[in-house]
Amino acid sequence: MPVYSIDRKKLGYLRAIYSDYMIIVRGVIKLMKYFIPKSAAESVTKNSIKLRITAYEANSNYSYLKMENYLKLSEYSSGSTIGYLIYKIELSR
């Protein structure tokens, strides 16, 4: 399911939902991953998800590179769900 920012830019496709985060992936050669809180969803239809953040905010605040340290901390504190997810995404490259 495609995911769009509030400024109508396509961020990628929803791959999974874990805990409080949507995992959005874009690209084939250069894989871009976002870990966006479910609370950032403005509307959900059967065809797409529209977020209440801009594409710039998604890149700046929720890309895997920005969230990597936070995700590692939450892996140790709340179980291995996100750690397993990161492992699965890395294997799918």
N, C-alpha and C positions, 0 to 999 in steps of 0.2 A: 504494500500500500504506500503510495507516495506521500511525502511529508513536505509541507510548504511553510515558509516563514510568513510573518504578517505583511512583509513587503513583497509577497507573491513570488519569492524565489524558491525553487525546488532544492531542498536540502538533501534528499535521497529517499531511501525506502526503509520503512519500519521493518526491522529484522526480529526483534524480540522485546518483551516487556519483562523486566525483573525488578522486584521490589518497588521502588518509587521512580524508576527510570525507564525511558524508552530508548532503545538502542537503534540508531539510524545509521545506515551505511550508504555511501555514495562511491561510485567509481568501480572500475575493473582493474586497470593497471595501477593507478594511484588511488589506493583505498583510503577514504576519509571516513572516520567513525565519530559519531556524536553520542554522548550520554546525556540526554535531556530529561529533566524532571517531568513526570506526568502532569504536574500542576501547570506546566507551560502550554498545555494543549488548550486552544480556544474553542475549537469545534472538531468533531469527528463525524464523518459520514462513511457510508459503505465504500466510497471511492477514494477518500483522502483524509489527511489530518492537517489542520491549519493550526499553527502555533501563534502565541501572542508575543513572540520575540522576533527580532529581525535576523536576517542571515548573518549580519556582522556580529550580533550578540552571540549567536550560535557558534560561530568560528572563534570568537574571543573567549567565551566562557565555558563552553560545553564540548569542545573537541576532545578527543581521546588524549592528546598531548597535554591539554590544560587540566584534565580531570584525572590523569594517571596517578598522581600522588594521593588524591582523595580516594580513588577506587582501591588502591593498595591498602590504605588505612581501613576502609570499610570491609575489605576482604578479611582482615585479621580480627576485626571487632564483631562482625555480624555473620560469620560463616563464610563458606566458599562459593556462594552462588555467583557473585560478580567475578571472582577469580576464575571460576570455571568458564564463565561466559567469555572473558578476555582470552583464555586459552583456546576456546573454540574459534573465536574470530581470528586469532593469530594463525591457527591451523588452516583456516579457509583461504588464506592469502594465496 
